[in-house]
Amino acid sequence: MKISLRKIGKTPSDFEVESDKMTFKGYLEYHSGKLILLKGHLEGTLPCECYLCAKDFDLPVDEAIEFFISDGLYKDEDGSMIDIIEAVDGQVDLDELLRSEIELLKSGYNACEECSDSEDFEYIDDDDSIE
Ligand SMILES: [Zn+2]
């Protein structure tokens, strides 16, 4: 599902895309300048491998997703570190976004239910606890 960014205005445009057992839905809304806000929700189950016991399991996914899409290259002039995806052809490909979100989830530290329930399990934050 591709959406032309120029068609997005102040009124939120709803979207919904699916892949296997995942649903990604939400809306796109014009923000300011060349920026479009995407607010969505990722829900479903993701087959993955436990990083502790290497067992295959289905990870339940329920995540809020929020970032900006820039129509064209984005210059971060004030140095604010907001999440921005650049759309070079004036379009946003929602199936592609869903695929990359799924890849991101798969590359994280996912523990199966038994391992998450075990007492010595400690949650590892994907981003900054590994040095
Ligand atoms: Zn496990």
Backbone and ligand atoms as CSV (ligand in chain L), in Angstrom:
chain,resi,resn,atom,element,x,y,z
A,1,MET,N,N,0.848,-1.194,0.000
A,1,MET,CA,C,0.000,0.000,0.000
A,1,MET,C,C,0.882,1.241,0.000
A,2,LYS,N,N,0.827,1.986,-1.104
A,2,LYS,CA,C,1.607,3.219,-1.200
A,2,LYS,C,C,0.677,4.417,-1.115
A,3,ILE,N,N,1.125,5.427,-0.365
A,3,ILE,CA,C,0.310,6.620,-0.220
A,3,ILE,C,C,1.126,7.819,-0.672
A,4,SER,N,N,0.514,8.654,-1.500
A,4,SER,CA,C,1.177,9.868,-1.950
A,4,SER,C,C,1.144,10.904,-0.831
A,5,LEU,N,N,2.319,11.394,-0.458
A,5,LEU,CA,C,2.400,12.307,0.684
A,5,LEU,C,C,1.686,13.637,0.430
A,6,ARG,N,N,1.613,14.038,-0.827
A,6,ARG,CA,C,0.967,15.329,-1.127
A,6,ARG,C,C,-0.539,15.288,-0.891
A,7,LYS,N,N,-1.074,14.087,-0.813
A,7,LYS,CA,C,-2.528,13.977,-0.609
A,7,LYS,C,C,-2.893,14.028,0.870
A,8,ILE,N,N,-1.866,14.048,1.723
A,8,ILE,CA,C,-2.153,14.023,3.153
A,8,ILE,C,C,-2.293,15.430,3.692
A,9,GLY,N,N,-3.400,15.687,4.342
A,9,GLY,CA,C,-3.659,17.018,4.874
A,9,GLY,C,C,-3.809,16.993,6.380
A,10,LYS,N,N,-4.463,18.018,6.893
A,10,LYS,CA,C,-4.657,18.130,8.337
A,10,LYS,C,C,-5.646,17.107,8.869
A,11,THR,N,N,-6.476,16.613,7.983
A,11,THR,CA,C,-7.411,15.561,8.397
A,11,THR,C,C,-6.689,14.226,8.312
A,12,PRO,N,N,-6.637,13.492,9.426
A,12,PRO,CA,C,-5.888,12.232,9.418
A,12,PRO,C,C,-6.401,11.245,8.371
A,13,SER,N,N,-5.469,10.635,7.630
A,13,SER,CA,C,-5.837,9.586,6.680
A,13,SER,C,C,-5.520,8.232,7.299
A,14,ASP,N,N,-6.540,7.425,7.450
A,14,ASP,CA,C,-6.361,6.110,8.056
A,14,ASP,C,C,-5.685,5.135,7.093
A,15,PHE,N,N,-4.929,4.226,7.645
A,15,PHE,CA,C,-4.351,3.155,6.833
A,15,PHE,C,C,-4.374,1.861,7.620
A,16,GLU,N,N,-4.290,0.776,6.904
A,16,GLU,CA,C,-4.184,-0.539,7.542
A,16,GLU,C,C,-3.500,-1.489,6.573
A,17,VAL,N,N,-2.388,-2.078,7.014
A,17,VAL,CA,C,-1.705,-3.074,6.193
A,17,VAL,C,C,-1.480,-4.331,7.020
A,18,GLU,N,N,-1.400,-5.454,6.337
A,18,GLU,CA,C,-1.216,-6.715,7.040
A,18,GLU,C,C,-0.103,-7.525,6.422
A,19,SER,N,N,0.543,-8.332,7.247
A,19,SER,CA,C,1.572,-9.241,6.769
A,19,SER,C,C,1.567,-10.453,7.688
A,20,ASP,N,N,1.358,-11.621,7.132
A,20,ASP,CA,C,1.244,-12.841,7.920
A,20,ASP,C,C,0.300,-12.655,9.106
A,21,LYS,N,N,0.910,-12.617,10.311
A,21,LYS,CA,C,0.073,-12.531,11.501
A,21,LYS,C,C,0.113,-11.145,12.132
A,22,MET,N,N,0.594,-10.162,11.371
A,22,MET,CA,C,0.735,-8.824,11.932
A,22,MET,C,C,-0.184,-7.835,11.227
A,23,THR,N,N,-0.724,-6.944,12.030
A,23,THR,CA,C,-1.532,-5.858,11.480
A,23,THR,C,C,-0.905,-4.537,11.906
A,24,PHE,N,N,-0.767,-3.645,10.959
A,24,PHE,CA,C,-0.215,-2.334,11.230
A,24,PHE,C,C,-1.262,-1.320,10.790
A,25,LYS,N,N,-1.829,-0.626,11.770
A,25,LYS,CA,C,-2.831,0.357,11.380
A,25,LYS,C,C,-2.668,1.644,12.163
A,26,GLY,N,N,-3.178,2.698,11.578
A,26,GLY,CA,C,-3.050,3.997,12.211
A,26,GLY,C,C,-3.456,5.085,11.240
A,27,TYR,N,N,-2.830,6.243,11.385
A,27,TYR,CA,C,-3.168,7.323,10.457
A,27,TYR,C,C,-1.961,8.190,10.148
A,28,LEU,N,N,-2.082,8.895,9.044
A,28,LEU,CA,C,-1.078,9.852,8.614
A,28,LEU,C,C,-1.720,11.228,8.643
A,29,GLU,N,N,-0.926,12.215,9.073
A,29,GLU,CA,C,-1.484,13.544,9.217
A,29,GLU,C,C,-0.408,14.566,8.902
A,30,TYR,N,N,-0.778,15.632,8.187
A,30,TYR,CA,C,0.191,16.660,7.867
A,30,TYR,C,C,0.634,17.370,9.147
A,31,HIS,N,N,1.939,17.578,9.290
A,31,HIS,CA,C,2.452,18.227,10.494
A,31,HIS,C,C,2.859,19.665,10.202
A,32,SER,N,N,4.009,19.856,9.589
A,32,SER,CA,C,4.464,21.191,9.224
A,32,SER,C,C,5.625,21.046,8.263
A,33,GLY,N,N,5.914,22.098,7.507
A,33,GLY,CA,C,7.000,22.032,6.537
A,33,GLY,C,C,6.777,20.867,5.592
A,34,LYS,N,N,7.761,19.970,5.525
A,34,LYS,CA,C,7.627,18.805,4.652
A,34,LYS,C,C,7.316,17.556,5.457
A,35,LEU,N,N,6.943,17.757,6.713
A,35,LEU,CA,C,6.790,16.605,7.591
A,35,LEU,C,C,5.362,16.103,7.736
A,36,ILE,N,N,5.253,14.797,7.665
A,36,ILE,CA,C,3.985,14.104,7.863
A,36,ILE,C,C,4.152,13.246,9.118
A,37,LEU,N,N,3.177,13.308,9.986
A,37,LEU,CA,C,3.216,12.492,11.189
A,37,LEU,C,C,2.540,11.144,10.934
A,38,LEU,N,N,3.224,10.084,11.336
A,38,LEU,CA,C,2.594,8.767,11.286
A,38,LEU,C,C,2.398,8.279,12.711
A,39,LYS,N,N,1.170,7.931,13.029
A,39,LYS,CA,C,0.874,7.357,14.333
A,39,LYS,C,C,0.179,6.043,14.080
A,40,GLY,N,N,0.713,4.991,14.646
A,40,GLY,CA,C,0.102,3.707,14.354
A,40,GLY,C,C,0.275,2.709,15.472
A,41,HIS,N,N,-0.227,1.529,15.196
A,41,HIS,CA,C,-0.199,0.469,16.179
A,41,HIS,C,C,0.117,-0.836,15.466
A,42,LEU,N,N,1.068,-1.560,16.032
A,42,LEU,CA,C,1.478,-2.835,15.469
A,42,LEU,C,C,0.978,-3.927,16.394
A,43,GLU,N,N,0.237,-4.863,15.822
A,43,GLU,CA,C,-0.371,-5.880,16.653
A,43,GLU,C,C,-0.349,-7.232,15.960
A,44,GLY,N,N,-0.124,-8.278,16.736
A,44,GLY,CA,C,-0.157,-9.608,16.170
A,44,GLY,C,C,0.827,-10.520,16.861
A,45,THR,N,N,1.246,-11.569,16.167
A,45,THR,CA,C,2.258,-12.458,16.723
A,45,THR,C,C,3.390,-12.608,15.724
A,46,LEU,N,N,4.583,-12.687,16.272
A,46,LEU,CA,C,5.764,-12.786,15.434
A,46,LEU,C,C,6.532,-14.060,15.781
A,47,PRO,N,N,6.703,-14.946,14.790
A,47,PRO,CA,C,7.489,-16.143,15.063
A,47,PRO,C,C,8.955,-15.746,15.239
A,48,CYS,N,N,9.548,-16.056,16.356
A,48,CYS,CA,C,10.970,-15.774,16.517
A,48,CYS,C,C,11.642,-16.807,17.409
A,49,GLU,N,N,12.934,-16.621,17.591
A,49,GLU,CA,C,13.725,-17.585,18.353
A,49,GLU,C,C,14.128,-16.946,19.668
A,50,CYS,N,N,13.938,-17.683,20.766
A,50,CYS,CA,C,14.310,-17.166,22.076
A,50,CYS,C,C,15.827,-16.975,22.150
A,51,TYR,N,N,16.249,-15.824,22.632
A,51,TYR,CA,C,17.700,-15.571,22.653
A,51,TYR,C,C,18.375,-16.268,23.829
A,52,LEU,N,N,17.586,-16.832,24.740
A,52,LEU,CA,C,18.169,-17.529,25.886
A,52,LEU,C,C,18.237,-19.039,25.673
A,53,CYS,N,N,17.128,-19.634,25.209
A,53,CYS,CA,C,17.128,-21.091,25.071
A,53,CYS,C,C,17.032,-21.534,23.607
A,54,ALA,N,N,16.982,-20.562,22.679
A,54,ALA,CA,C,16.964,-20.840,21.240
A,54,ALA,C,C,15.741,-21.617,20.762
A,55,LYS,N,N,14.694,-21.608,21.565
A,55,LYS,CA,C,13.455,-22.272,21.170
A,55,LYS,C,C,12.637,-21.337,20.267
A,56,ASP,N,N,11.975,-21.930,19.270
A,56,ASP,CA,C,11.075,-21.124,18.445
A,56,ASP,C,C,9.790,-20.856,19.207
A,57,PHE,N,N,9.336,-19.635,19.150
A,57,PHE,CA,C,8.069,-19.318,19.809
A,57,PHE,C,C,7.402,-18.150,19.108
A,58,ASP,N,N,6.133,-17.941,19.420
A,58,ASP,CA,C,5.400,-16.811,18.857
A,58,ASP,C,C,5.402,-15.656,19.836
A,59,LEU,N,N,5.981,-14.572,19.420
A,59,LEU,CA,C,6.048,-13.394,20.281
A,59,LEU,C,C,4.794,-12.543,20.080
A,60,PRO,N,N,4.059,-12.301,21.158
A,60,PRO,CA,C,2.909,-11.413,21.007
A,60,PRO,C,C,3.392,-9.971,20.863
A,61,VAL,N,N,2.879,-9.285,19.870
A,61,VAL,CA,C,3.324,-7.918,19.605
A,61,VAL,C,C,2.165,-6.951,19.790
A,62,ASP,N,N,2.441,-5.885,20.518
A,62,ASP,CA,C,1.436,-4.872,20.759
A,62,ASP,C,C,2.196,-3.566,20.998
A,63,GLU,N,N,2.479,-2.859,19.914
A,63,GLU,CA,C,3.379,-1.718,20.017
A,63,GLU,C,C,2.813,-0.470,19.379
A,64,ALA,N,N,2.998,0.627,20.070
A,64,ALA,CA,C,2.627,1.912,19.492
A,64,ALA,C,C,3.810,2.416,18.673
A,65,ILE,N,N,3.517,2.942,17.508
A,65,ILE,CA,C,4.572,3.413,16.623
A,65,ILE,C,C,4.289,4.857,16.231
A,66,GLU,N,N,5.325,5.671,16.327
A,66,GLU,CA,C,5.119,7.075,16.007
A,66,GLU,C,C,6.405,7.654,15.441
A,67,PHE,N,N,6.327,8.215,14.244
A,67,PHE,CA,C,7.482,8.917,13.684
A,67,PHE,C,C,7.028,9.870,12.592
A,68,PHE,N,N,7.987,10.630,12.086
A,68,PHE,CA,C,7.675,11.562,11.016
A,68,PHE,C,C,8.206,11.035,9.692
A,69,ILE,N,N,7.494,11.393,8.644
A,69,ILE,CA,C,7.955,11.076,7.300
A,69,ILE,C,C,8.212,12.405,6.608
A,70,SER,N,N,9.389,12.536,6.032
A,70,SER,CA,C,9.735,13.765,5.338
A,70,SER,C,C,9.530,13.569,3.842
A,71,ASP,N,N,8.843,14.517,3.223
A,71,ASP,CA,C,8.649,14.472,1.781
A,71,ASP,C,C,9.909,15.057,1.138
A,72,GLY,N,N,10.847,14.191,0.826
A,72,GLY,CA,C,12.147,14.638,0.315
A,72,GLY,C,C,13.178,14.560,1.421
A,73,LEU,N,N,14.382,14.986,1.105
A,73,LEU,CA,C,15.456,14.919,2.098
A,73,LEU,C,C,15.168,15.887,3.234
A,74,TYR,N,N,15.534,15.444,4.429
A,74,TYR,CA,C,15.262,16.270,5.596
A,74,TYR,C,C,16.554,16.792,6.192
A,75,LYS,N,N,16.599,18.102,6.386
A,75,LYS,CA,C,17.752,18.711,7.049
A,75,LYS,C,C,17.395,18.972,8.492
A,76,ASP,N,N,18.176,18.367,9.352
A,76,ASP,CA,C,17.912,18.505,10.779
A,76,ASP,C,C,18.557,19.787,11.274
A,77,GLU,N,N,17.911,20.914,10.975
A,77,GLU,CA,C,18.555,22.203,11.210
A,77,GLU,C,C,18.731,22.563,12.680
A,78,ASP,N,N,17.757,22.235,13.485
A,78,ASP,CA,C,17.904,22.591,14.898
A,78,ASP,C,C,18.469,21.431,15.718
A,79,GLY,N,N,18.909,20.380,15.030
A,79,GLY,CA,C,19.561,19.281,15.721
A,79,GLY,C,C,18.658,18.454,16.612
A,80,SER,N,N,17.362,18.560,16.427
A,80,SER,CA,C,16.463,17.755,17.247
A,80,SER,C,C,16.503,16.312,16.751
A,81,MET,N,N,16.569,15.398,17.675
A,81,MET,CA,C,16.730,14.002,17.300
A,81,MET,C,C,15.376,13.299,17.187
A,82,ILE,N,N,14.539,13.789,16.332
A,82,ILE,CA,C,13.260,13.100,16.178
A,82,ILE,C,C,13.397,12.031,15.096
A,83,ASP,N,N,12.580,11.023,15.212
A,83,ASP,CA,C,12.623,9.926,14.251
A,83,ASP,C,C,12.001,10.364,12.940
A,84,ILE,N,N,12.816,10.337,11.892
A,84,ILE,CA,C,12.316,10.756,10.593
A,84,ILE,C,C,12.703,9.754,9.525
A,85,ILE,N,N,11.732,9.438,8.701
A,85,ILE,CA,C,11.988,8.581,7.557
A,85,ILE,C,C,11.870,9.462,6.329
A,86,GLU,N,N,12.852,9.400,5.447
A,86,GLU,CA,C,12.791,10.232,4.255
A,86,GLU,C,C,12.136,9.469,3.108
A,87,ALA,N,N,11.144,10.095,2.513
A,87,ALA,CA,C,10.502,9.506,1.351
A,87,ALA,C,C,11.021,10.262,0.135
A,88,VAL,N,N,11.780,9.578,-0.720
A,88,VAL,CA,C,12.422,10.293,-1.821
A,88,VAL,C,C,11.522,10.479,-3.038
A,89,ASP,N,N,10.529,9.640,-3.196
A,89,ASP,CA,C,9.679,9.771,-4.391
A,89,ASP,C,C,8.295,10.336,-4.075
A,90,GLY,N,N,8.187,10.998,-2.926
A,90,GLY,CA,C,6.908,11.610,-2.578
A,90,GLY,C,C,5.848,10.608,-2.149
A,91,GLN,N,N,6.270,9.377,-1.912
A,91,GLN,CA,C,5.314,8.351,-1.514
A,91,GLN,C,C,5.822,7.605,-0.294
A,92,VAL,N,N,4.895,7.131,0.498
A,92,VAL,CA,C,5.282,6.271,1.616
A,92,VAL,C,C,4.718,4.878,1.347
A,93,ASP,N,N,5.602,3.887,1.462
A,93,ASP,CA,C,5.209,2.503,1.224
A,93,ASP,C,C,4.970,1.834,2.580
A,94,LEU,N,N,3.714,1.672,2.933
A,94,LEU,CA,C,3.377,1.160,4.260
A,94,LEU,C,C,3.731,-0.312,4.433
A,95,ASP,N,N,3.678,-1.086,3.354
A,95,ASP,CA,C,4.086,-2.490,3.452
A,95,ASP,C,C,5.572,-2.588,3.785
A,96,GLU,N,N,6.334,-1.691,3.169
A,96,GLU,CA,C,7.766,-1.646,3.417
A,96,GLU,C,C,8.044,-1.250,4.873
A,97,LEU,N,N,7.298,-0.278,5.374
A,97,LEU,CA,C,7.446,0.134,6.767
A,97,LEU,C,C,7.138,-1.014,7.714
A,98,LEU,N,N,6.072,-1.737,7.411
A,98,LEU,CA,C,5.694,-2.878,8.239
A,98,LEU,C,C,6.808,-3.922,8.231
A,99,ARG,N,N,7.356,-4.186,7.038
A,99,ARG,CA,C,8.458,-5.151,6.940
A,99,ARG,C,C,9.648,-4.720,7.782
A,100,SER,N,N,9.994,-3.436,7.738
A,100,SER,CA,C,11.172,-3.008,8.490
A,100,SER,C,C,10.911,-3.016,9.995
A,101,GLU,N,N,9.674,-2.739,10.400
A,101,GLU,CA,C,9.343,-2.840,11.828
A,101,GLU,C,C,9.459,-4.287,12.305
A,102,ILE,N,N,9.013,-5.215,11.461
A,102,ILE,CA,C,9.097,-6.628,11.813
A,102,ILE,C,C,10.557,-7.062,11.920
A,103,GLU,N,N,11.392,-6.615,10.989
A,103,GLU,CA,C,12.816,-6.931,11.045
A,103,GLU,C,C,13.446,-6.416,12.334
A,104,LEU,N,N,13.031,-5.211,12.693
A,104,LEU,CA,C,13.540,-4.578,13.910
A,104,LEU,C,C,13.185,-5.411,15.145
A,105,LEU,N,N,11.941,-5.876,15.181
A,105,LEU,CA,C,11.490,-6.698,16.305
A,105,LEU,C,C,12.247,-8.025,16.348
A,106,LYS,N,N,12.471,-8.597,15.160
A,106,LYS,CA,C,13.166,-9.884,15.094
A,106,LYS,C,C,14.606,-9.760,15.548
A,107,SER,N,N,15.213,-8.604,15.326
A,107,SER,CA,C,16.620,-8.437,15.666
A,107,SER,C,C,16.809,-8.095,17.144
A,108,GLY,N,N,15.711,-7.900,17.868
A,108,GLY,CA,C,15.820,-7.552,19.283
A,108,GLY,C,C,16.036,-8.780,20.157
A,109,TYR,N,N,16.102,-8.549,21.450
A,109,TYR,CA,C,16.256,-9.662,22.391
A,109,TYR,C,C,14.880,-10.155,22.788
A,110,ASN,N,N,14.482,-11.278,22.203
A,110,ASN,CA,C,13.162,-11.819,22.478
A,110,ASN,C,C,13.276,-13.118,23.253
A,111,ALA,N,N,12.630,-13.128,24.411
A,111,ALA,CA,C,12.684,-14.325,25.246
A,111,ALA,C,C,11.324,-15.005,25.248
A,112,CYS,N,N,11.327,-16.344,25.205
A,112,CYS,CA,C,10.088,-17.096,25.229
A,112,CYS,C,C,9.439,-16.972,26.619
A,113,GLU,N,N,8.225,-17.449,26.707
A,113,GLU,CA,C,7.465,-17.287,27.942
A,113,GLU,C,C,8.153,-17.930,29.151
A,114,GLU,N,N,8.674,-19.149,28.941
A,114,GLU,CA,C,9.335,-19.840,30.047
A,114,GLU,C,C,10.544,-19.076,30.557
A,115,CYS,N,N,11.335,-18.557,29.637
A,115,CYS,CA,C,12.527,-17.816,30.041
A,115,CYS,C,C,12.145,-16.480,30.681
A,116,SER,N,N,11.123,-15.818,30.151
A,116,SER,CA,C,10.711,-14.542,30.752
A,116,SER,C,C,10.174,-14.740,32.155
A,117,ASP,N,N,9.592,-15.939,32.386
A,117,ASP,CA,C,9.021,-16.226,33.709
A,117,ASP,C,C,10.063,-16.676,34.722
A,118,SER,N,N,11.202,-17.134,34.231
A,118,SER,CA,C,12.208,-17.649,35.163
A,118,SER,C,C,12.776,-16.510,36.005
A,119,GLU,N,N,13.198,-16.856,37.212
A,119,GLU,CA,C,13.558,-15.831,38.189
A,119,GLU,C,C,14.804,-15.028,37.838
A,120,ASP,N,N,15.750,-15.695,37.147
A,120,ASP,CA,C,16.984,-14.966,36.847
A,120,ASP,C,C,16.916,-14.184,35.542
A,121,PHE,N,N,15.733,-14.130,34.985
A,121,PHE,CA,C,15.596,-13.368,33.763
A,121,PHE,C,C,15.614,-11.878,34.060
A,122,GLU,N,N,16.448,-11.177,33.284
A,122,GLU,CA,C,16.449,-9.723,33.415
A,122,GLU,C,C,16.162,-9.131,32.061
A,123,TYR,N,N,15.299,-8.177,32.038
A,123,TYR,CA,C,14.961,-7.551,30.780
A,123,TYR,C,C,16.147,-6.753,30.245
A,124,ILE,N,N,16.466,-7.004,28.986
A,124,ILE,CA,C,17.554,-6.237,28.368
A,124,ILE,C,C,16.947,-5.232,27.404
A,125,ASP,N,N,17.272,-4.011,27.626
A,125,ASP,CA,C,16.784,-2.965,26.750
A,125,ASP,C,C,17.542,-3.042,25.430
A,126,ASP,N,N,16.819,-3.002,24.337
A,126,ASP,CA,C,17.433,-3.131,23.010
A,126,ASP,C,C,18.477,-2.051,22.726
A,127,ASP,N,N,18.236,-0.873,23.247
A,127,ASP,CA,C,19.005,0.260,22.747
A,127,ASP,C,C,20.293,0.546,23.507
A,128,ASP,N,N,20.209,0.650,24.847
A,128,ASP,CA,C,21.352,1.280,25.472
A,128,ASP,C,C,21.989,0.541,26.647
A,129,SER,N,N,21.527,-0.677,26.954
A,129,SER,CA,C,22.131,-1.301,28.123
A,129,SER,C,C,23.376,-2.125,27.765
A,130,ILE,N,N,23.625,-2.297,26.461
A,130,ILE,CA,C,24.794,-3.088,26.074
A,130,ILE,C,C,25.929,-2.134,25.702
A,131,GLU,N,N,27.037,-2.307,26.357
A,131,GLU,CA,C,28.130,-1.360,26.117
A,131,GLU,C,C,29.382,-2.090,25.672
L,1,ZN,ZN,ZN,13.507,-19.405,26.088
